[in-house]
């Protein structure tokens, strides 16, 4: 039960993190797995890609396929709707942080 609650909370943080990086520049999945790992999130492709697909299905990310080393690599970038959601999430996260930082 405890793990499920933590997982749900962290899913929101992970999605904000993904949108943040997608705004900076397009990224591909294995890069994002490493980026999240640096911040303490242990992600497998089987966990990350459904999150990316969900963000894409909700219009927050766009996917572009590029040929890299004779292989198709999928790059994700933020959409205009994604920027709006990210800005709102930042505002809410900042307010929450101010309240709970003590």
N, C-alpha and C positions, 0 to 999 in steps of 0.2 A: 504494500500500500504506500509506504513512505517513498519508495523508488518511483512509483507511478506519479506521485504528486511532484516530486523534484523534476522528473522527466518532462512533465507538462509545463512547468515553470521555465525550464531551460529551453524548451522548444521556442518560446517567444523570444528569448535572448538570442538564440541561434538565428532566427529569422531576421531580427533586427541587424545582427552582425552581417548576414548575407546581403541584405539590402544596402547596408553601409558600403561594403566592398564593391557591390555591383554599381553603385553610384560613382565610385572612384575610377573604375575601369572594368571592362569585361573580364571574367574569370572562367576557368574550367573546373570541373568537379574535383579532381585530385588535388589541385592547388588549394581549393577551399577546405578540403579535409585536413590538409597540413596546417592551414591558417587557424582553423578551429582547434586543432590539437594544441597549437601554441598557447591557446587561451584556456586550456584545461578540458575541452570537450572531446571525448573519444567517439569519433564518428566513423562508421563504415560506409562504403558506397551504398549498401542496402538501406541505410538510414538517411543519408544525405539526398540521394536522387529523388525519393518520394517528396521530400521537402521542397526541392527545386521545382519539381513538376507541379506541386500544389501552388507555389508562388507564381509559376508561369500560368497555370490554369485560372488563377485569380487576377491575372493581368498586371502583376507586380514586376515580373521579369519577362524579358524576351530572350529567345534562344537563337543563336546563329551557329551554323555548322561551318567549320573551317578545315581545310586539308592541312595537316601538320605531320611531317615525316611519313607521308603516304597513308595516313590514317585520318579519319574524320574525328575531329574534336569539337565538342559542343561548348560554346562560350555563352555565358549568361550576362545580360546587362539590365539595368533598371529601366523601367518605363516611367512615363510621367505620373501615372497613378501610384507606382512604387515610390517615387520621390515624395508624393503627398503623404503616403502612409508612413514612410520613414520619418518625415518631419514631425508628424503627429506623435509617432512612437518616441522620438527623441524628447519631445516636450513632456510627454507623460512620464517617461523614464527619469527625466531630470527632476520633475516634481516629486516623484516617489523617492528618489535618492535623497533629496533634501529632507524629506520627512523621516526616513529610516536611518540616516547616517549616524545617529547617536548611538 
